[in-house]
């Protein structure tokens, strides 16, 4: 499971496998972004090739994509930097071999942004660093959010003027979070499509590990309905069911609903 706080200062916790085991109290105090950058730099020096391969096997992704996501090693955990819309490191996510995840204390939530993403004209937005690594492993340009409701404004800046595919996790929270992101994206981007995992899979990484190929995912993206053509009633329903009165007001006032 993973936990942290979102842009609004709300606390969130997300179980990765349905268990209720609390996350381990294993955090390192970091005061400012400069210290975070230094810590990530140290963590990247500390990680060995065998430790990258171990995570590659554990997640079923290529080692090269983990390097693109600036993987490091810190006190028994793999770590990934989280960046804001300017590319600055604002937080650090820790991932443990037992599946537990947490943020380094003092972190702000940000996006998982791989190297070489700046000049692309199409992008896939995933939920979580492991899903992002899985989609990158198929050869797509992808970034990741730390949670299904986190960092929408940052996603807008990275996706502005691009063709975008948003991949949701299964279940109501993942679907509603992805729909709200599409609501924020469909005006500033060239096009937005929403992709859901196939029945029986909890997320896109699980589906890729089961044999989903680049060609199959590409066909699914191309066949998906462009979000700007979906029913306004659906966008209103997504915002209303999210319980966010502020989001409803924003969508209405901007003409998005």
N, C-alpha and C positions, 0 to 999 in steps of 0.2 A: 504494500500500500504506500501511498505517497501523501505528504501533507505539507502545508505552507500557508501563505496568505495571498489573496488576489489583489488586483489594482485598487479595490475599494477597501482594503484592509480586512476583508472577511477571511475567516479561517476555513480551510477545506481539508477533507481527508477522503482518500479514494482507495478502496480495496482493489488489488490487482487480480486476485484469484478467488474472491468470495469469502476468504477467511477473515476473522475478526482479531487477528494478532496485532497488537499495537506496534507502531514503528519504534525502532530502537532509539534510546536517548543518546545517540552518537553524533554530536554536532560540534563544530569548531567555530569559535567566535570570530567574526570578521567585521570590521568597523566601516570600511569605505571601499569604493570600487577599485582604488589603487591597490589596496591590500588583496582584494579578490583577484585582480589581474596577476599580482605576484604569486598568489597561492596557486592559481591555475598554471602559471608558468612552471612553478616548482613541481606540481602534480604531473605535468606532461613530461618533465625530465625524469620523474621517478618511475613512470610506468614502463614495464618491459614488454617486448614483443610477445612473450608467452602469456602475459596477463591480458593483452589486447585479444589474442587468439581465444583465450578462455571465455571472454565476454562475447566474442564473435560466435562461438559455438553455443553458448547459453541462450543467446537471442536469435540465433539462426540468421545472422547478417554477415556481410563481408567486413573484414578487418579494415579495409581501406575507407569505408564509410565512417567507421568509428574515429579514425584519424581525422577525417574531414570535419567531424563534430568536435574535435579537440579533446578527445578523451584523455583523462589523467588518472592517477592513483593517489588516494589520500586516506591514510589510517584505515586500511582494510576495505575501502570502497572504491568503486569507479566513480569518477566525477566528470561532469559536463558543465561548461559555462552557459549561463543564460544571459541573453543580450537584449538591450532595448532597441528602439527603431533607429538609433544612431550607430549601432554596432558596439556600444560600450557594454562591458561586463557588469551586470547589476546583481547577479546572484549565481549560486553554484548548486547544482543538483547532485546528490550522492545516491548511488545505486549499489545495493548489496547483493551478494550471491544468493541469499534466501528470497529475493524478490522485493524486499523492503526498500523504500525510497524516502529520502528526506532532503530538505534544503539546509545548507550551511546556515547557521544562525546569523541573522543580520542581512540575509538575502532579500532582494525584491524579485518577484517573478518576472521572467523575460522569456524570450524565444530561444529555441535550439536552432542555431544558424550554422550551416556547414560552410566551409571554405568554397569560394568560387561560385557564389550565388548572386552576385551583384548585377550582372549584365544579362540575365536570362529574360525571356519574354513570356514564359509560362512557368507556373509554380504550383506545387501540391502542398497543402497545409494539413498536417497530421496532428494527432493528439499524443504527446509524449515523445521522449527521446528514442525509445526502442522502435516505435512505429515509424518515426522519421528515418532511422537508420535502415529499416527494412525497405522502405520505399526508395531511399537513395540507392540501396543495393540493386534495385531493378533498373537503375539508370535514369530515374526521374530527378528533377531539381525539386527539393522539398525543404520545408522548415517545419518546426514543431512547436506546439503550445504546451505548457506544463500542465494544463487542465482544460476540461471541456468548456469552461466559461472564462478562461483567463486571456488577457493580452489582446483583446480585439483591436484596440487602437494601434498597437504595434503591428499586428498582421496587416492592417489597412495600409500602413506606410510601406511595408515590404512588398505588398501585392499591387500597389497602385499602378494602373496602366498595363497590367499583365492579364493573361488568361489564367484563371485560377480553378483548381479542383480542391474542394474541402472534403476530407475523408473523416467521417464520424466513427466513433465507437458505437457498438451496439447498445441498445437500451435507451430509455427515455432521456436521461441526463445527457448522454453523448449526442443523441439526435437533436435535442433542443439547443444544446450549446452550439452545434454545427450550424443549425438553421439561423440562430441569432448572428453568428459570424457571417453567414451568407447575406443576411439583411444589411449588415454593415459594409459588405464588400461590393455589392452588385452595382452601385453607382460609380465608385472610383476605379473600378477595374474594367477590362475589356469584355470579360465574360466570367461567370461563376457557375460551377456545377457542383452538386452535392452527391457524394458517393458514400454508400453504406456497405458494411461488410455483408457477405452472403449469409444466409440463414445458417445458424449453427456455429458461427465464429464470433468471438467477442470483440475482435479488432482486426485491422488489416495485417498486422504482423503475423497473427495466428493463421490467417488465410494464406499469406505468402509462404509461411513455413510448411503449409499443407500442399503447396504446389502451384499457387497462383503465379502466372508468368507476367512479364512486362507486356507482352502482346494482349493478354486477357485484360489486364488492368487498363491498358490504353484504349481498348475497345469499349470497356465499361465507361470510361470517362467521356469518350466521344459520343456514346449513345445516351448519356445522361442529359436530362432536360436542362437547358440554360436557365439559371435561377431567375433572371429578370423577366422571364415569361411565365413564371409560376403564378398561381392565383394569389391576389392580395389577401384573400381571406386566410390562406395558409400562413402567410407571414404574420398577420395579426394574431392568429391562433398560437403560433410558436412563441411570440412575445408575451401574450397573455398567460399562457401556461407556464412560462418561465418564472412567473411571479415577480417580474421586474417592471414596476410602474414607470420607472425612469426610462427604460428601454422602449416601452410602449409609447411614451410621450415623444421620445426622440424620433421614432419611426414615423409617427403621425405627423409631427411638425415638419419633417424633412420630405414628406410625400412618399415615403417608402412603404406605407401601408394604406 
